[in-house]
Structures are given as C-alpha cells and as structure tokens.
C-alpha cells in the first residue's frame, strides 16, 4: 500500500486490503520497501519516470483493469476519465472508472493523479488537489497552474 493517511474512505480501503489479502497491517522494513522508497525519492527528485516495483493489487477485475490502464499513462501525460473508459471499451462506465481510480491504494506507482476532468481541470485526488497539482507539475503536465491538454490517446 502506498496511500494517503487522511483520505476519504480510508476505512473502506483498509478493510478491502485486509479482506483481499487475508492479512493485517504490519509496520516493518524489508528490501522491497527500501527499493520502493529509493525509487520514490528518485521520482520526487525528478530523476525517475517509471517504476519497476512488483505490484499486487486487491480489487475487482474491473478495478484491476482500470489500474493497469493507469500504469500505461506515460509520465508527463494526462487523460480524462472518459478517455480512460474508452481504452477499456467501457465508454458508458465513466463513473465506474472514476470510482476505481479513487479506490487505488498504490498512489504514484499506479498514477491515478494523471487522470483529469474532460474540461482539463483537476478533479478529486485522495491526497488532495494541491498534491495532485504538485505531482503533475513535477512531471511537466501542468503549466502556469493549468493542466495541459496532453492526452495519452
């Protein structure tokens, strides 16, 4: 899990992970967590555009499809919820795509921050819109406070 502590639906996300993995949270350190911190620090310093951390997602098949599609949005690019739905051949499922996007518990590595409103404006983000804007600015997808229309499609 790589998520925001004070996000909406924190309890629901935590419960889904615990049930799906039949596990509880444990504070620990290991080689994978060290590698993850290292790659995140590289990303935040502007020196990494892709992650190569093995991911295990917990969710419905549809959620997993959305999360896999998110991983394919390139660094510095954005797309709308509608565009994302179209890539999944689910154009009418925009709200379901948005809900799956919001259920992502591996933020940044699964880059849900790259999804914006159809009008180019920033929309909801578990870490808050200032964090979303900062991540997009880091990636060069925000210029002068406005999201650039850089569709992945």
C-alpha positions, 0 to 999 in steps of 0.5 A: 500500500502506498496511500494517503493517511487522511483520505476519504474512505480510508476505512473502506480501503483498509478493510478491502486490503485486509479482506483481499489479502487475508492479512493485517497491517504490519509496520516493518522494513524489508528490501522491497520497501527500501527499493520502493522508497529509493525509487520514490525519492528518485521520482520526487527528485525528478530523476525517475519516470517509471517504476519497476516495483512488483505490484499486487493489487486487491480489487475487482477485475474491473478495478484491476483493469482500470489500474493497469490502464493507469500504469500505461499513462506515460509520465508527463501525460494526462487523460480524462476519465472518459478517455480512460473508459474508452481504452477499456471499451467501457465508454458508458462506465465513466463513473465506474472508472472514476470510482476505481481510480479513487479506490487505488491504494498504490498512489504514484506507482499506479498514477491515478493523479494523471487522470483529469476532468474532460474540461482539463481541470483537476478533479478529486485526488485522495491526497488532495488537489494541491498534491495532485497539482504538485505531482503533475507539475513535477512531471511537466503536465501542468503549466502556469497552474493549468493542466495541459491538454496532453492526452495519452490517446 
